[in-house]
């Protein structure tokens, strides 16, 4: 009998302390805010060499990236560094990077853009 009285009393006490008009909420189903990244340039060590990687948020919620110090024939390396740097700097562990523009070489700099998804 005491069990049937105790449970409603605890529920009423918890509901009385809630700031939410609908009562007690164990978890909230609010979307997490987008990850914001400040524009920055960092050295990245890859395959025995150090490259300068610039990471900046783009206006559409994506990420723009530039890699200095790689040659025009390093397409595979540029794509791997792009995916790794974008994921490490901007995405949650459960997310993956989707490139909206694969790495392209122009004037001695590799440039790419993408976003976190998932």
C-alpha positions as a printed NumPy array, in Angstrom:
array([[  0.   ,   0.   ,   0.   ],
       [  2.833,   2.404,   0.825],
       [  4.285,   1.899,  -2.644],
       [  1.099,   3.189,  -4.3  ],
       [  1.15 ,   6.394,  -2.232],
       [  4.911,   7.032,  -2.549],
       [  5.121,   6.986,  -6.375],
       [  2.447,   9.684,  -6.977],
       [  3.967,  11.878,  -4.249],
       [  7.432,  11.704,  -5.842],
       [  5.927,  12.437,  -9.262],
       [  4.085,  15.477,  -7.914],
       [  7.227,  16.745,  -6.198],
       [  9.27 ,  16.428,  -9.388],
       [  6.559,  18.077, -11.485],
       [  6.41 ,  20.961,  -9.027],
       [ 10.145,  21.633,  -9.536],
       [  9.992,  21.61 , -13.313],
       [ 10.353,  24.855, -15.269],
       [  8.674,  23.23 , -18.249],
       [  4.942,  23.984, -18.506],
       [  4.212,  20.42 , -19.661],
       [  5.659,  18.873, -16.479],
       [  8.633,  16.588, -15.982],
       [ 10.884,  16.019, -18.975],
       [ 13.593,  13.405, -18.681],
       [ 15.23 ,  14.32 , -21.977],
       [ 14.729,  17.076, -24.482],
       [ 14.312,  16.449, -28.173],
       [ 15.977,  19.665, -29.222],
       [ 18.367,  19.642, -32.162],
       [ 21.978,  20.216, -31.249],
       [ 23.414,  23.517, -32.479],
       [ 25.594,  23.454, -35.577],
       [ 29.29 ,  23.231, -34.924],
       [ 30.889,  26.62 , -35.566],
       [ 34.514,  26.877, -36.555],
       [ 36.597,  30.005, -36.588],
       [ 38.756,  30.657, -39.625],
       [ 42.184,  29.245, -38.881],
       [ 45.339,  27.807, -40.442],
       [ 47.074,  24.822, -38.874],
       [ 50.081,  22.69 , -39.763],
       [ 49.172,  19.094, -40.658],
       [ 51.809,  16.357, -40.7  ],
       [ 51.016,  13.771, -43.39 ],
       [ 53.261,  11.122, -45.014],
       [ 56.428,  12.614, -43.565],
       [ 55.756,  16.21 , -44.608],
       [ 54.064,  19.208, -43.009],
       [ 51.37 ,  21.088, -44.932],
       [ 49.468,  24.262, -44.032],
       [ 45.726,  23.624, -43.925],
       [ 43.299,  26.543, -43.808],
       [ 39.795,  25.783, -42.506],
       [ 36.917,  28.271, -42.684],
       [ 33.136,  28.052, -42.323],
       [ 31.293,  28.876, -45.527],
       [ 28.09 ,  30.889, -45.649],
       [ 25.845,  27.887, -46.388],
       [ 26.82 ,  25.954, -43.238],
       [ 29.592,  24.027, -44.95 ],
       [ 33.348,  24.072, -44.571],
       [ 35.949,  25.46 , -46.982],
       [ 39.457,  24.076, -46.841],
       [ 42.771,  24.974, -48.497],
       [ 46.047,  23.045, -48.435],
       [ 49.372,  24.742, -49.157],
       [ 52.619,  22.93 , -49.815],
       [ 51.358,  19.986, -51.907],
       [ 52.211,  19.561, -55.555],
       [ 49.745,  19.349, -58.428],
       [ 50.303,  15.587, -58.788],
       [ 49.27 ,  14.794, -55.184],
       [ 45.54 ,  14.378, -55.876],
       [ 45.101,  11.35 , -53.617],
       [ 47.006,  12.974, -50.737],
       [ 44.997,  16.197, -51.083],
       [ 41.69 ,  14.313, -50.914],
       [ 42.772,  12.266, -47.893],
       [ 44.039,  15.312, -45.997],
       [ 40.829,  17.182, -46.915],
       [ 38.519,  14.478, -45.538],
       [ 40.599,  13.947, -42.413],
       [ 41.024,  17.639, -41.585],
       [ 37.342,  18.456, -42.15 ],
       [ 36.188,  15.549, -40.001],
       [ 38.673,  16.256, -37.225],
       [ 37.979,  19.981, -37.057],
       [ 34.231,  20.174, -37.594],
       [ 32.301,  16.907, -37.385],
       [ 31.115,  14.774, -34.505],
       [ 32.509,  11.243, -34.297],
       [ 29.279,   9.742, -35.656],
       [ 29.208,  12.061, -38.674],
       [ 30.962,  11.749, -41.995],
       [ 32.236,  14.372, -44.418],
       [ 30.455,  14.833, -47.737],
       [ 32.413,  16.892, -50.245],
       [ 30.427,  19.393, -52.277],
       [ 33.592,  20.26 , -54.21 ],
       [ 36.438,  17.723, -54.331],
       [ 39.996,  18.96 , -53.95 ],
       [ 41.137,  20.982, -56.977],
       [ 44.584,  22.466, -57.58 ],
       [ 44.879,  26.131, -58.552],
       [ 47.819,  28.534, -58.167],
       [ 49.797,  26.222, -55.887],
       [ 46.92 ,  25.585, -53.442],
       [ 44.471,  22.693, -53.14 ],
       [ 40.914,  23.853, -52.358],
       [ 37.839,  21.846, -51.374],
       [ 34.514,  22.315, -49.624],
       [ 32.097,  20.004, -47.872],
       [ 29.877,  19.506, -44.857],
       [ 29.25 ,  17.114, -42.   ],
       [ 26.416,  14.664, -42.506],
       [ 24.815,  11.932, -40.497]])
